Amino acid sequence: MPTTIWADTTWIQAILMGILEGATEFIPVSSTGHLILLGELIGFKGPPGRVFEVAIQFGAILAVCLLYFKRLLTQVIGLKDDPGARNFALGLLVAFLPAVVIGVLAHGYIKAVLFSPWVVAISLIVGGVAILVIEAIRPVPTQFTAERFPLPMCFAIGCCQVLAMIPGVSRSGATIMGALMLGANRKSAAEFSFFLAIPTMLGATVYDLYKNRHGLDESGLVLIAIGFVFAFLSALMVVRALVTWVGHHGFTPFAWYRIAAGALAALVLSLR
């Protein structure tokens, strides 16, 4: 193993990035946006192509797989005989497809142009305002179980997820807010966002690793592994607490946080 990882603080930076990823992946504040801002602040230089920021997100997704293992296993077992389980699997597939199409077509542009601290700062503010508006005007819920969302609703949520390819928008924020506007209650909206993250982030991780395979060396893979593990551990502590929190407090506190964080980031960037 190259000694350069352990000769400086890069591995500590990878730990901090992993903890931040797990803490922010499932709340509507944009984990990618926060990773870009933290990386800029601490001078983190990971593997090329922003593959580090994408790959460690799957560590957080594995936390969801563990925490919701029984529910997910029930759906898998029921695929043979349970129409509801098949509808749920199809719903996730339908919701996943828009991200696949747009991600493949716009992958290069997104990484080259949109992964910018200024884009993140502006997106944080705009997204915060959007959450305040949606919390104020969302319809009375008619959907209360994530596994039973209708297919057209799943597809619409998947289209909302495409917005999260802009760093700072938040994948969880876009899908949860979209689900709320389509009639889901807060709990089921958050849980469907969790479930949709599994194929989405698995696909994004595999695709990014493949696209950047020639630029990855042993030290880069070690950094990814470190971030991956700490993202997993951090997310384990956040996911259950989030569902309880939003059931009592809603998403408005996250909106004000986004606006404050975006404004602070813009101020810091303008002074540099």
N, C-alpha and C positions, 0 to 999 in steps of 0.2 A: 504494500500500500504506500502511495506517495506520502512522504513526511510533511508535505506542505499543508495538508489539512490540519495536522496537529501542531504545526509550528506557529500558527497564528490563531486568530479568533474566528476563523470561518466556520468551524464546527459549532461554536457557541451561537453564531448568527443563525445557522441552520436550525438549531434548537428553538431559538426565539421565533423564527419564521414558522416552524411547525406548530408551536403552541398557539400562535396568533391564528393560523389557518384553522385549527380545530375549534378555537373559541368563536370564530366568526363565520364559518361555512354555513351554518344553519340559521343564523339570524340575519335579518334583512339589512345588512350594512355593507355587503360586498367583501368577501374574503380576499378575492383577487386584488381589489382596490387597496385594501389594507396592506397586503403583501408588497405591492408596488411601492406604497408610501414608506413602509418600514424599511424595505430594501434600499430605497433612496436615502433614508435617514441614516442608516448604519453602514452604508456602503457595501452591501452584500453583493458579491459577484458569484452567482451560481452557474450551473451549466448553461450553454448557449441556447437561444431560442425560447427563453422563458419556460423551458420544460420543467424546471424545478417547481415553479409556482403552480403548474397544472398537475404534475404527478403527485405531489404531496396531498392534494385534495382528496385523492382516493383513500388515503389513510383515514381521513375523517369519515368518508362514506362507509368504510368497514365498521366503524363504530355503530352506525345505523343498522348494518346487517346483524351485528351482535345483539344490540338492544331490542330489535324487532324480530329476532330470529324465529320465535314461535309463530308469529303472525305470517311472516314470509314463508316459513316451512308449510304452514297450513294451506297457503295459496298454491304452493308448488305441488303438494300432494293432491290437492283438489283439481288440478288441471285435467285429469283424466275423466272425472265424473261430475264435477261441479261447474255448472254454467257461470256462476258468479266468479269463480276463480279464473276461468278462461276470459271472462269479460275484463277482469282486473289486469291480467297479463296483456291483453290486447290494448287496453287503455293506456298502459305504460308505454307500449310500443308506439302507439299513435302519437302520444305526447312527446316521445323521444325523437321521432322522425324529423320535425322541422329543424332541430339543432344539428342533426346529421347533415342534412342538405346544405344549410347555410354555413355550417362549420367547415365542411369540405371545400365549398366554393370560395369562402372568404377567409380561410385560415391565415394565409400569408399577409393579407392586408391588415387583419386584426392585430397580429403580432407586431408588424412593422410600424403601424401608424397609431393604433389606439392604446397600446400599452405605455401610456404617458401619465406622469403624475398630475398634469393639468387636466387631462381627460377625467381622471379619477376624482379630483377635487370638484369639478363642475357636476359630474354625475352624482356624487354624494349629495350635493345640495338639491339638485333637481329631483332625485329619487326621494329625498326626505319630504319635499313639498308634496310629491305624488302620494306618499303614504298618508299624510295628513288629510288630503282630499278624499282618498279612497275610504279611509276610516270614517269620514263624515257622511259619505253618500252611498256606501255599500248597501245592497238590498238586504231584506230580511232573509236569513239562511233557509235553504230548502234541502241542502245536502249535508249529511252529518257523518258519513262513513267514507273514508278515502277509497276503500276497495270497491265502492259502488257508484263512483262517478260515471255518468253517461259518456259514451265515446266522443260525441261532439264537444262536450265540456273538456275532456282530456286533450283533444286536439287543440282547442283554444288556449289551454294552459301551456301546452308545448310551444305555441306561437309566442306566448308571452316570454317563455324561457329564452327565446332567441335574443331578446333585448339585452340579456345578461352577458352577451359576448362583448358588450362595451364595458370595459373595466370600470368599476364603481357603481354599476347599476344593481348588482346583486342577483345571482341566480335564484336564491331562496326568496328574496324580496319580490322579484318579478313573478314567480310562479305562485307565491302565496297571495299577493295582491290580486293577481289575475283570477285565482280561485275564489277569493272573496267577492269580487265583482260578478262572478258567475253563479253565486248562490251558496258557496260552501261556508260552513262556520269556521271559526278560527282554528280549532283543533284539527279538523279533517283537512283543512287547507295546508296547515303546517306538515301534517303527516304525509299527504300526497307529495308535497315538495321533497320530503325526505326520501320517499320511495323512488320518485323520478330521478333523484340525484344518483342512484345506483347505476343504471345503465348509462346515464349521461356522462358521469365522471369516469366510469370505466372506459367508455369509448374515447373520451378526450385524452385520458392518460395513455392508452395504447397508441392512439394516433400520434400524439406528440412524441412519445418515445421512439416510434418508428420514423417520424420525420426528422428527428434529431439524432438518430442512432450513430451516424458517423462522427458527430461532434462530442459524443459522450465518452469519457475515459473513466478509469477506476475511481479517481477522486470525485468526479461528478456524480457517479452512481452512489458513492458513500454518502455524499451530502444529501442526495434524494432520500436514501434510506433513513438517515437521521431525521430529516424533516417529516417523513412519512410516519415514523413511529410516534413522534411527539404530537403530530396532528391527530393520530388515532387516540392517544391518551387524553388529549385536551378535549376532543369531541365527546368522548365518553361522559365527561362531567357536565357537558353543556346541553345535550339533546333532551334528556328527560326534564331538566329544569326549564328548558325553553317552553315545552308544551304546557307545563303548569303555569308558567309566567304569563303567557299570552292569553290563557283562559281567564285570568283575573285582571290583567292590565291592558291587553290589546297590544298594538304595534306602535302606538303614538310615541312612547318614549324613545324607540329606535329612530323615529323620524327626526325628532329634535337632536338626537345624537348625530345623525348623518349631517344635518345642516350645520351643526357646530363643528364637526370634524372637517367637513368640506371647506368651511370658511377659514378655519385655522390652517388647513393645508394650503389653501390659496394664498393666505397671508405669508406663510413661511416661504412658499415658492417665489412669490413676488419680491421678497427681500433678499433672495440668494443672488 
